Amino acid sequence: MGVITELSGHTLVVTIDRPEARNAIDQDTWDALGDAWRRAETDPDVRAVVVTGTGDRAFSAGADLRAIAEGGYRTEPDPVRDPWGFAGVTSHDISVPVVAAVNGLALGGGWEIVLACDLVVAAEHAEFALPEVQRGLVAGGGGAFRIAEQLPRPLAMQLLLTGERISATRARDLGLVNQVVAAERLLPEALALAERIARNAPLAVQATKRIARSITRGTAVADTEHWMRSGTEVTRVMRSEDAREGARAFVEKREPVWRAR
């Protein structure tokens, strides 16, 4: 299914397990991540979540562009899973705190998963980017508005419009990452952080997160207009020739030829 889950004390460790594809998110992985988030929200034994990726190369390279090019995503709507957003996570607003343990590249939707988390621990070699514009796509999993909310506008626009990568240290200096640690210390440090949270009263912790993140009945109400605007723009772009060209060029390992249509 592309995802491994394990309960460590009161912390649910969720591992994206597609190392052969740089932990990119195909449909099965998307659904399994969403189900892990649902478990975290409904299982009283889960008081914190740590999400990471298999290996040391990538946390997640985001959407599986090969699957996009080959039509490998769901075409019939799933009324339960579809509202959860990209990877079943980005608009799945659970009350349990989530720590991202970024073990390598967090690109596109991979960074959007991280941005949907509450705290971030990154390995020293980790890198972050929202390169969607380089592939004729839009950072529609919350990346465009979450980066713009967390950074001064000029910095956010540079990241969004160039698709350039930043290092873990730079991300920490910008306030996007809590800790940068040696790779071998990544999961222990992330688990230690989650365990410090899990020692506190769970109902109080969850209520505090809902207040801080404006979550009401499982929805971050402050994000509602952002999601509506993002959905409109993503739909328009995904129907374009450029979006198809970007995915084809990736699969064919060549530079895309943009036509602005």
N, C-alpha and C positions, 0 to 999 in steps of 0.2 A: 504493500500500500504506500510505500515511500515515507512512512513515519513510524518511529518507535516511541512508545511511551513507557515510563517507569516511575513508580511512586517511591521517592526517597524521603522517608519520614512523612512530613506533611507537604512536601514539594513535588509537584508533578513535573518530571523532566521529559520534554518533548523534543525529539531529535528528527530533523529533516534528513531522510536517509536515501539520497539519490546521488552518491558521490560521482558516479560515472557521467552525470549531467550537471556537475557543479551544484548539486542540490536544487536544480530548477524545479519549478512547480508545475507538474502536469495535473490532469483532472483528479486522479486518484489521491495524489498528495494534497491537493486543495481540499478535497472532501475530508480526508483523514485529519488534517490540521483543524478544520472547523469542528469536527467531532471531539478532538482533544480539548478545545476551548469549551465546548458544551459540557464535557465531563468535569472540567475544572470549576465551572459555574454551579454544577448540580451535586457534586460529590462533597459531602461535609468534611471528608478527610483531607481534601486539597485546600491548602491555605496560601499557596504561592505556586507559580509556574516558572520554570526555566526553559527557554526555547533555544536550541542550538542546531548546528549542522554536523553531519558526519565528516570526519577527516579534518585536515588543516588547510585545505585549499579555498573552500567557500562555505560561508553561512548559507547563502542562496543567491544564485544568479538571477532570481526573479522568475518571470513567466518563461515557460518552455517554448522558445520561438519555433523550434521544430514542430512541436504540437500545434502551434498556431498555424504554421504553414501547411500542415497536413490535416487540419480540421479535427484535431484530437481533443478539443474541449466539448463540453456538453452543449447540445443544441436545443434540447427540450428543457424548459425551466424546472428547477427544483424549488418548490415553494418554501422549504425549510432552509436549505443551504444557501441559496442565491443571495438573500439579504445580508449574509455574513461578510460580503466583500471579498476582495482578492485573497486567495489562499485560505478562505474561511476564517480570516482573522482581522483584516484591516478595518472593517466596520462592525465587528463582533465584540461589542463593548461589555466585557465581563467585569464583575466586581472584584475578582481575585487578582492581586497584583502579579504582573508578569515581568520577568527579568530576561532580557536578551543576552545570550552569551555568544558574541560574534567571533567565530573561529576562523574567519578568512574574508573573502570578498562578500560584500552585501550590495548587490547591484539591482537597480530597478525595483521590482517588486520585493526583492530581498531586503532592501533598505526600507521599503514601505512596511514590511512586517516589523522591522526594528522600531520604526517610528510609531507603530501602534502599541508598542510595549511601554512599560512605566519606567524601567531602569535599564541601563545598558552597560555591560562589561565587555570590553573588546580585547582581543589578543593584539600584541604589538604589531603584527604584520597585517592586521585587518585593514581593508580599504572600503570606502563607501562611495556610491555614485547613483545618480538617477539619469541613466543614459538613454531614456526612451526617445528623445528627439533625434538621436543618432540612428534610430531604426524606424522612423516615421510613426512613432507612437506617442502617447501622453502618459505621464505619471498619474494615472487615474485611480490608484489604490490609496489615495490620501497623501501621497508624497508631495504633490504640488502645493497643497494648502498647509500641510503640517510643517514643511520646511519654511514656508513663508511666515508662519506664526512663530517659529522658534528662533529665527535668525533676522538680523537687520535686512531690509529689502534688497540692497545691492548684493549682499553675499548670497542670499537665497536665489536671486535672479541669475547670478553667475552659475551656480550649481545646476539650476533647472534648465537654462538655455544653452549651456555648453555641454552638459552631460559629463563634465570632468570628474575625476576621482579625487577624494581627499583621504589622507592617512588617518589611522586611529588617533594619533596624537593631535592632529589638527581638529578632528571631530570633538575630542575632549576639550581642547582649548576654546572651541566654539560653544561648548555647553551641551553638545548632542550626545555625549558619552560620559558616564559616571566614573569609570575606572579603565585604565589601560594596563594590562598585565602580561607577563610572559605566557607564551602559548600553553606551556605545561601547567600553568596555574589557572587557566581560564575557567574551566568547569568547577574546580574547588572554590574559587573566589565567587563565582556566580551563585553556587549553592550556599555558600556561607552568607551571602547577602540575602538570599531568599529565606534562609533559616532564621536570620535575625528578624525578618518580617513575620514569619510563621510563628515565632514565639509570642507575639502579641495577640490580644483578643481578636479572633477572626471577624466577628460581627462589626467591631469598631474599625478594624482595618478596611473592611469592605465598604462600610458607610463612608469612611474618609475618602477612599478612592472615588466613590460615586459623586461626592461633593466636589472634589478637585477636578474631576473629568467631566462634570455636568451630565452624569449618566442617570437617566430616568427610564425605568422599565426596559432596561437593556439597550438603550439608545443614547448616544452622546448628543443631546439636543443642540448643543452649540455647533455641531458639525452638519446639521441637517441641510442648511442652504449650500454649504460647500459640496456635499455629496450630490445634490440636485444639479448644480452647475457643472461639476466634474462629469457626471453621467451624461449630460447633454453634449459636452465637448468630446468625450471619449467616443460616444456613439458616432458622431460626425466624422471624427478622424479615422476610426476603424473601418468605415465604409469607403475610405479613399483608396485610390490606386497606390499612393505613397506608402500606406500601411502594409499593403500586400507586397510591395517592392522591398520594403525594409526586411520583412521576414524572409522573403526569397533570397535576398542578398546575403543575409546571415547564414542560411543553410548552404548556399553556394559558395560561401567564403570569398565574396567580392564586395567592392564598394557599391552602395546603392546609387541609382540614378533617379533623382527626385524630379517630379513634374508638377508639383503643387496642385494636384487634382486627385 
